[in-house]
């Protein structure tokens, strides 16, 4: 069975995408959130990023050709911006840490 043939993988990918899209829509109003709303948004964003990091690690560890091609495509796309997957996650974490610091300031 291929990596993407797994019902579990398909379900997790769809849920992750939907959760991320919902957060992005919600985040457009971030500036209007009260302190607790901002904290909750950041916590949810951290949770989605953790899930995404785990999902990407599954791709990297898989021996499935399509999974490996997905990893290479992501690396190529990020490389066009001078990024790597690790750098992308690092920058996202830095952004979330700055957001937390702004709340506490």
GIDA-V978474 format. One record per helix or strand. SS is the DSSP state (A for helix, B for strand). FROM is the first residue (numbers start at 1). LEN is the number of residues. If there is no record, write none. Layout:
ss/from/len
SS/FROM/LEN
SS/FROM/LEN
//
This chain:
ss/from/len
A/3/3
A/7/21
A/30/3
A/35/27
A/65/15
A/85/20
//
